[in-house]
């Protein structure tokens, strides 16, 4: 329950920050150039971090365990 409350607080803070910083910005990545609202850039960055965190946690939690070595 505490985890859900913390996640909701973080989402609310990102949303408020994004809305208050809605100015258009130039976004350059490798060969691509975009102009988008800073709110969209912030939201997509937070979403990318969330997805990466979930994937890494999933991979670490369900990593196959090696069987114990037997002495001969």
Secondary structure, DSSP 8 states (H G I E B T S, - for coil): -HHHHHHHHHHHHHHHHHHHT--EEEEEETTEEEEEEHHHHHHHHHHHHHHHHHHHHHHHHT----------
